[in-house]
């Protein structure tokens, strides 16, 4: 399913006011409500893969319209039963499509060595999990992809009251670590922050037009849509010593 998304770089000083307005149109994300935080929040951890010559990073810098990202993602902390997601994210301008396959985190190191998806992928009734895992490893092997950067952040998430398909997220405290090993997924030491004074707000929706109530938030707070890539910025923070705002 194709999804549309818009990203905005927002000063932290606007967070409380923006959150108050969002709460008039949206409800907390049901998965975030299961955490211990007072906010509807959870930690997102992703290891991004790229070619040795950094093809995907370069395509982002050059503004190539059709781009792909390959990543392995986990949430919160490493616990018994933690699940990882193998993900391919395809993006054409502001349209996004994802292929996602699920596996127990404890099996990920062996899976990456063997690519034995029949043995390690979690079962499902549709066969989609194996199909998407097969697609992921096809590209991993064909392109000889390697782990390039770890991105970690706290995500505060909301769903629209009138349309649960509309999602607004605040990605805060975004930090990175370059050239991680797979066992660095839950690392907290030596991470570098991408932004000093800003967070990223994303608005995600499934129609070709942003809902009016979401657009009103953008207009009220005078937010400007930006082509923000946590992967590209997180990599540059380490290799070029860049920190934005």
Secondary structure, DSSP 8 states (H G I E B T S, - for coil): --EEEEEEEEEGGGHHHHHHHHTTTEEE-TTGGGSSSSSSEEEEEEEEEE-TT-HHHHHHHHT-SEEEEEEEEEESS--TT-EEEEEEEEEETTEEEEEEEEEEGGGHHHHHHH--HHHHB---SSSHHHHHHHHHHHHHHHHT-EEEEEEEEEEEEEEESS-TT-EEEEEEEEEEEES--GGGTT--TT-EESBSSEEEEEEEESSSS--HHHHHHHHHTT--B----HHHHHHHHHHS---B-
